[in-house]
Amino acid sequence: MNFASTRTPDHSVALGAAINAGLAPDGGLYVPERLPQLGPDDFEGLTRPAAIAVKLLEPFFAGEPLAGALPEICDEALSFPLPLVATADPRLSVLELFHGPTAAFKDVGARFLAACLDRLDAEPPPTVMVATSGDTGSAVAAACAERRRLKVVVLYPRDGVSPRQEHQLTCWPERVLSLRVNGDFDQCQRLVKEAFLDRALAATMPMTSANSISVGRLLPQMVYYAAASLECWRATGQRANFVVPTGNLGNALAGIWSRRLGLPIGRIALATNANATIPRYLDTGRWAPGETIPTLASAMDVSNPSNMERLRHLFPGIEELAGQISAHAIDDVRIRDAIRRAHRRLDRAVCPHTATAYEVYRTLRETGDERWIMLATAHAAKFEGIVEPLIGTTVAPPPALTKLLERPTRRHDMEPDLDSLKRQLEAWRRFSRH
Ligand SMILES: *Cc1c(COP(=O)(O)O)cnc(C)c1O
């Protein structure tokens, strides 16, 4: 299948090229030319996420040189459990997406993207550039560090990440260049964009983006929606409703695509933090991203979600969009309350991002037997500085996280300008050649 740019529909390329490029040349985002139809019957007998993934993603890989490797790619990328766990509330289950190497759902997309990039023909493969507010950079670094052909440059803001997040951004071999930028996340993101536009740099160092604009991260995120909704459907004959902690809309979009494909999904509710651009848009019809507000759910501190462009492409009118999703903003006071309440009522430690979803679930649940699945996007131990004081007990890090926290770290400091970035890249290239 081909992938078209959201801005120039007749510019379309094969999936491999879309993954390699990241962003379309016109600045648009790649979207599948059509969404195939796949209902529950098509998945009969399939229960393992990797097996569901092959069935689900086959149509998108049709005609693509990577198609033959799809089963391997799915096995390698989905090498950790994605359990749907019952809670003390009979209508609520938690889909735990934090059992991967860096304890956040970003591992799913990052590992799939790395498995694809590693197999593309480009020689050498493009250097993966990623600006991160915390979880993306570590997931991409971890995924690429396993693969000898791949190199990664991670830019993160000096004051925007938790100590454990920083450790996860900087504990990698030399093929991963970790740059601590004396600036904020927006400056990191701007630097990456400038690097892409710099012809001289692109000529010496082909690059690709691993930010959530990459279709190689979005497609595999549909897999856990498929697996969880099928599990619910087979057990109860009901469509599951999902509530999704939302920042850049990558996770939510995968859910919306999955429902469009024909998976048994009911309502999709988005939970944002105080950066309420999406809920405000649905309420007022005005798209008005403001300044980004720092919140406890920092991985969702996004005021201008990049995947809105894909969502608009799918549902151009606001009424149409409002019929597809609801969106609700949860401020820090309610995030704190929700962390405490989840601990009390569900006996679970939830991260601040997951807490926004729990709070939205509480406002939406109705009497009756509608079933809800809440996505748990990160392990609470990644944000222990916030969570532990609220619940009055320690949260043990999962084994994968403990392993990373034992590794030595290395990072370089830089100023937020392109010349500094170029100097860092040059030194790194010279160094890694020996
Ligand atoms: C990235 C992230 C989110 C937001 O996901 P989007 O795809 O950007 O909407 C939510 N929670 C956690 C823990 C994250 O790392």
The ligand as a Tripos MOL2 file, in Angstrom:
@<TRIPOS>MOLECULE
LIG
   15    15     1     0     0
SMALL
NO_CHARGES

@<TRIPOS>ATOM
      1 C1          4.1020   10.1550   25.0050 C.3       1 LIG1
      2 C2          3.2800    9.8480   26.1790 C.ar      1 LIG1
      3 C3          1.9040   10.1340   26.2050 C.ar      1 LIG1
      4 C4          1.2050   10.8530   25.0710 C.3       1 LIG1
      5 O1          1.1230   10.0700   23.9160 O.3       1 LIG1
      6 P1          0.7850   10.7490   22.4810 P.3       1 LIG1
      7 O2          0.8960    9.6600   21.5030 O.co2     1 LIG1
      8 O3          1.8280   11.8200   22.2990 O.co2     1 LIG1
      9 O4         -0.5780   11.3230   22.5920 O.co2     1 LIG1
     10 C5          1.1670    9.7420   27.3130 C.ar      1 LIG1
     11 N1          1.7720    9.1250   28.3690 N.ar      1 LIG1
     12 C6          3.0840    8.8500   28.3750 C.ar      1 LIG1
     13 C7          3.6690    8.1830   29.5580 C.3       1 LIG1
     14 C8          3.8920    9.1920   27.2950 C.ar      1 LIG1
     15 O5          5.2000    8.9060   27.3110 O.3       1 LIG1
@<TRIPOS>BOND
     1     1     2 1
     2     2     3 ar
     3     2    14 ar
     4     3     4 1
     5     3    10 ar
     6     4     5 1
     7     5     6 1
     8     6     7 2
     9     6     8 1
    10     6     9 1
    11    10    11 ar
    12    11    12 ar
    13    12    13 1
    14    12    14 ar
    15    14    15 1
@<TRIPOS>SUBSTRUCTURE
     1 LIG1         1 GROUP 0 **** ****
